[in-house]
Amino acid sequence: MHPKLLLGTNNRAKVREYRSLLPDLDYELVTMAEQGISVAVEEVGESLEENARLKARAVAEKSRLLTLADDSGLEVDALGGEPGRLSARYAGENATDKELIEYLLQRLDGVPWENRTARFRCVIALATPEGKVELCSGECPGLITFEPRGEHGFGYDPIFYLPELDKTMAELTLEQKNKISHRGRAARKAAQVLRNMVS
């Protein structure tokens, strides 16, 4: 019997990514829906780190399970690091991915290619039911395109361009994305922490 690791998110695309990012762990990955757990966590932290910690701790406390939660964001240099921790709500509460992309592209209207540098950042928090939290982070640099390209991924992936691959994040397969993405990099660090916990 493997111990359970609860994925503290209701985002189905994110759950799918984590299932492919953490395949070889001696844990059974379970979701909040599967466990019948619902926790509303206000993301009131001033940073990705604080929000990831808040989410993981609240879900671990309620579920009494080891919990993985993350907060990630897109930081655009020409916008002073925005949208950052507000990435999912940048175009207003409950905005669709399409609306988020349109709003961001409007904000960058007139900004030339060489000034459209950005990075995706992800902070993963692993929390025990007793409240101990370990943080792991990863980032992926790129540029913001002038229009969306690609059908895969979610969020800002269609406008996040990776110069070394000459593709947007949304033009990559999940396997390719996992190798280079901010979430992939943070998850590999988290996997090492998790392995140390069961060894």
MARMI-152420 format. One record per residue (C-alpha): residue number from 1; x, y, z. Coordinates in nm, 3 decimals. Example, Ala and Ser with C-alpha at 12.3 -4.5 7.8 and 13.67 -1.06 7.14 Angstrom:
BEGIN
+-----+---------+---------+---------+
!   k !       X !       Y !       Z !
+-----+---------+---------+---------+
!   1 !   1.230 !  -0.450 !   0.780 !
!   2 !   1.367 !  -0.106 !   0.714 !
+-----+---------+---------+---------+
% end
This chain:
BEGIN
+-----+---------+---------+---------+
!   k !       X !       Y !       Z !
+-----+---------+---------+---------+
!   1 !   0.000 !   0.000 !   0.000 !
!   2 !   0.148 !   0.330 !  -0.106 !
!   3 !   0.080 !   0.638 !   0.107 !
!   4 !  -0.155 !   0.889 !  -0.053 !
!   5 !  -0.040 !   1.220 !  -0.196 !
!   6 !  -0.330 !   1.460 !  -0.241 !
!   7 !  -0.314 !   1.702 !  -0.535 !
!   8 !  -0.455 !   2.021 !  -0.386 !
!   9 !  -0.617 !   2.161 !  -0.702 !
!  10 !  -0.951 !   2.139 !  -0.882 !
!  11 !  -0.788 !   2.235 !  -1.214 !
!  12 !  -0.822 !   1.921 !  -1.429 !
!  13 !  -0.546 !   2.029 !  -1.672 !
!  14 !  -0.310 !   2.074 !  -1.378 !
!  15 !  -0.404 !   1.732 !  -1.233 !
!  16 !  -0.328 !   1.573 !  -1.572 !
!  17 !   0.013 !   1.747 !  -1.580 !
!  18 !   0.102 !   1.634 !  -1.228 !
!  19 !   0.000 !   1.275 !  -1.299 !
!  20 !   0.246 !   1.272 !  -1.591 !
!  21 !   0.514 !   1.468 !  -1.398 !
!  22 !   0.518 !   1.239 !  -1.094 !
!  23 !   0.481 !   0.889 !  -1.239 !
!  24 !   0.745 !   0.690 !  -1.053 !
!  25 !   0.676 !   0.784 !  -0.694 !
!  26 !   0.589 !   0.541 !  -0.417 !
!  27 !   0.271 !   0.738 !  -0.357 !
!  28 !  -0.086 !   0.701 !  -0.476 !
!  29 !  -0.181 !   1.034 !  -0.636 !
!  30 !  -0.537 !   1.130 !  -0.543 !
!  31 !  -0.747 !   1.436 !  -0.620 !
!  32 !  -0.972 !   1.645 !  -0.399 !
!  33 !  -1.275 !   1.532 !  -0.603 !
!  34 !  -1.183 !   1.164 !  -0.558 !
!  35 !  -1.147 !   1.216 !  -0.182 !
!  36 !  -1.470 !   1.418 !  -0.159 !
!  37 !  -1.281 !   1.715 !  -0.018 !
!  38 !  -1.365 !   2.074 !  -0.088 !
!  39 !  -1.160 !   2.357 !   0.058 !
!  40 !  -1.196 !   2.719 !  -0.046 !
!  41 !  -0.865 !   2.892 !   0.009 !
!  42 !  -0.843 !   3.267 !  -0.040 !
!  43 !  -0.522 !   3.339 !  -0.228 !
!  44 !  -0.438 !   3.643 !  -0.019 !
!  45 !  -0.061 !   3.593 !  -0.009 !
!  46 !   0.170 !   3.859 !  -0.147 !
!  47 !   0.376 !   3.605 !  -0.339 !
!  48 !   0.352 !   3.271 !  -0.520 !
!  49 !   0.535 !   3.115 !  -0.223 !
!  50 !   0.280 !   3.242 !   0.030 !
!  51 !  -0.019 !   3.132 !  -0.179 !
!  52 !   0.123 !   2.783 !  -0.242 !
!  53 !   0.190 !   2.746 !   0.131 !
!  54 !  -0.161 !   2.869 !   0.225 !
!  55 !  -0.328 !   2.625 !  -0.016 !
!  56 !  -0.120 !   2.320 !   0.077 !
!  57 !  -0.154 !   2.378 !   0.450 !
!  58 !  -0.533 !   2.431 !   0.441 !
!  59 !  -0.595 !   2.121 !   0.227 !
!  60 !  -0.356 !   1.901 !   0.430 !
!  61 !  -0.522 !   2.009 !   0.754 !
!  62 !  -0.873 !   1.932 !   0.626 !
!  63 !  -0.784 !   1.604 !   0.448 !
!  64 !  -0.526 !   1.478 !   0.701 !
!  65 !  -0.319 !   1.375 !   0.396 !
!  66 !   0.020 !   1.477 !   0.266 !
!  67 !  -0.074 !   1.749 !   0.015 !
!  68 !   0.090 !   1.902 !  -0.289 !
!  69 !  -0.038 !   2.244 !  -0.394 !
!  70 !   0.118 !   2.502 !  -0.616 !
!  71 !   0.089 !   2.858 !  -0.726 !
!  72 !   0.226 !   2.964 !  -1.057 !
!  73 !   0.228 !   3.279 !  -1.256 !
!  74 !   0.349 !   3.454 !  -1.564 !
!  75 !   0.584 !   3.748 !  -1.502 !
!  76 !   0.617 !   3.992 !  -1.793 !
!  77 !   0.911 !   4.233 !  -1.769 !
!  78 !   0.745 !   4.512 !  -1.970 !
!  79 !   0.454 !   4.505 !  -1.722 !
!  80 !   0.678 !   4.524 !  -1.415 !
!  81 !   0.635 !   4.153 !  -1.340 !
!  82 !   0.258 !   4.144 !  -1.389 !
!  83 !   0.037 !   3.944 !  -1.387 !
!  84 !   0.249 !   3.737 !  -1.143 !
!  85 !   0.045 !   3.588 !  -0.859 !
!  86 !  -0.272 !   3.737 !  -1.015 !
!  87 !  -0.222 !   3.546 !  -1.343 !
!  88 !  -0.547 !   3.345 !  -1.321 !
!  89 !  -0.753 !   3.653 !  -1.229 !
!  90 !  -0.574 !   3.914 !  -1.442 !
!  91 !  -0.876 !   3.978 !  -1.665 !
!  92 !  -1.123 !   3.952 !  -1.374 !
!  93 !  -1.264 !   3.666 !  -1.166 !
!  94 !  -1.365 !   3.361 !  -1.373 !
!  95 !  -1.210 !   3.495 !  -1.695 !
!  96 !  -1.156 !   3.227 !  -1.960 !
!  97 !  -0.809 !   3.144 !  -2.093 !
!  98 !  -0.905 !   3.327 !  -2.414 !
!  99 !  -1.002 !   3.642 !  -2.219 !
! 100 !  -0.679 !   3.629 !  -2.015 !
! 101 !  -0.471 !   3.606 !  -2.333 !
! 102 !  -0.663 !   3.889 !  -2.506 !
! 103 !  -0.626 !   4.114 !  -2.203 !
! 104 !  -0.252 !   4.049 !  -2.170 !
! 105 !  -0.194 !   4.110 !  -2.541 !
! 106 !  -0.386 !   4.440 !  -2.516 !
! 107 !  -0.163 !   4.547 !  -2.226 !
! 108 !   0.143 !   4.473 !  -2.442 !
! 109 !   0.010 !   4.655 !  -2.747 !
! 110 !   0.296 !   4.850 !  -2.909 !
! 111 !   0.570 !   4.674 !  -2.708 !
! 112 !   0.838 !   4.556 !  -2.954 !
! 113 !   0.947 !   4.192 !  -2.974 !
! 114 !   1.279 !   4.233 !  -2.794 !
! 115 !   1.102 !   4.390 !  -2.492 !
! 116 !   0.841 !   4.113 !  -2.456 !
! 117 !   1.057 !   3.898 !  -2.228 !
! 118 !   0.879 !   3.699 !  -1.959 !
! 119 !   0.904 !   3.392 !  -1.742 !
! 120 !   0.667 !   3.134 !  -1.604 !
! 121 !   0.731 !   3.061 !  -1.234 !
! 122 !   0.591 !   2.778 !  -1.027 !
! 123 !   0.619 !   2.722 !  -0.653 !
! 124 !   0.511 !   2.383 !  -0.518 !
! 125 !   0.431 !   2.345 !  -0.149 !
! 126 !   0.430 !   2.001 !   0.012 !
! 127 !   0.241 !   2.010 !   0.341 !
! 128 !   0.196 !   1.743 !   0.607 !
! 129 !  -0.127 !   1.726 !   0.811 !
! 130 !   0.082 !   1.850 !   1.107 !
! 131 !   0.155 !   2.175 !   0.922 !
! 132 !   0.516 !   2.118 !   0.810 !
! 133 !   0.570 !   2.272 !   0.466 !
! 134 !   0.850 !   2.229 !   0.212 !
! 135 !   0.874 !   2.460 !  -0.093 !
! 136 !   1.019 !   2.377 !  -0.437 !
! 137 !   1.031 !   2.624 !  -0.725 !
! 138 !   1.103 !   2.628 !  -1.095 !
! 139 !   1.104 !   2.885 !  -1.375 !
! 140 !   1.104 !   2.889 !  -1.753 !
! 141 !   1.208 !   3.198 !  -1.955 !
! 142 !   1.050 !   3.304 !  -2.285 !
! 143 !   0.881 !   3.584 !  -2.478 !
! 144 !   0.519 !   3.687 !  -2.528 !
! 145 !   0.402 !   3.645 !  -2.888 !
! 146 !   0.178 !   3.891 !  -3.073 !
! 147 !  -0.094 !   3.629 !  -3.124 !
! 148 !  -0.182 !   3.284 !  -2.986 !
! 149 !  -0.034 !   2.972 !  -3.146 !
! 150 !  -0.094 !   2.605 !  -3.064 !
! 151 !  -0.374 !   2.389 !  -2.931 !
! 152 !  -0.221 !   2.225 !  -2.622 !
! 153 !  -0.171 !   2.331 !  -2.263 !
! 154 !  -0.382 !   2.590 !  -2.084 !
! 155 !  -0.370 !   2.946 !  -1.951 !
! 156 !  -0.109 !   3.162 !  -2.126 !
! 157 !   0.064 !   2.870 !  -2.302 !
! 158 !  -0.046 !   2.979 !  -2.656 !
! 159 !   0.136 !   3.316 !  -2.625 !
! 160 !   0.445 !   3.198 !  -2.437 !
! 161 !   0.724 !   3.154 !  -2.693 !
! 162 !   1.034 !   2.943 !  -2.631 !
! 163 !   1.317 !   3.072 !  -2.854 !
! 164 !   1.531 !   2.758 !  -2.828 !
! 165 !   1.241 !   2.544 !  -2.959 !
! 166 !   1.089 !   2.807 !  -3.192 !
! 167 !   0.747 !   2.710 !  -3.054 !
! 168 !   0.494 !   2.837 !  -2.805 !
! 169 !   0.424 !   2.629 !  -2.494 !
! 170 !   0.089 !   2.535 !  -2.654 !
! 171 !   0.265 !   2.384 !  -2.958 !
! 172 !   0.446 !   2.127 !  -2.743 !
! 173 !   0.326 !   1.781 !  -2.651 !
! 174 !   0.269 !   1.729 !  -2.278 !
! 175 !   0.590 !   1.523 !  -2.268 !
! 176 !   0.794 !   1.805 !  -2.430 !
! 177 !   0.633 !   2.066 !  -2.205 !
! 178 !   0.705 !   1.867 !  -1.889 !
! 179 !   1.077 !   1.855 !  -1.973 !
! 180 !   1.120 !   2.232 !  -1.989 !
! 181 !   0.826 !   2.392 !  -1.807 !
! 182 !   0.839 !   2.578 !  -1.476 !
! 183 !   0.601 !   2.318 !  -1.329 !
! 184 !   0.818 !   2.035 !  -1.460 !
! 185 !   1.127 !   2.185 !  -1.300 !
! 186 !   0.955 !   2.243 !  -0.966 !
! 187 !   0.796 !   1.894 !  -0.976 !
! 188 !   1.133 !   1.722 !  -1.024 !
! 189 !   1.257 !   1.896 !  -0.707 !
! 190 !   0.935 !   1.802 !  -0.525 !
! 191 !   0.971 !   1.438 !  -0.637 !
! 192 !   1.314 !   1.426 !  -0.473 !
! 193 !   1.173 !   1.567 !  -0.147 !
! 194 !   0.891 !   1.309 !  -0.159 !
! 195 !   1.134 !   1.022 !  -0.220 !
! 196 !   1.334 !   1.130 !   0.084 !
! 197 !   1.017 !   1.129 !   0.295 !
! 198 !   0.942 !   0.760 !   0.226 !
! 199 !   1.300 !   0.632 !   0.223 !
+-----+---------+---------+---------+
% end
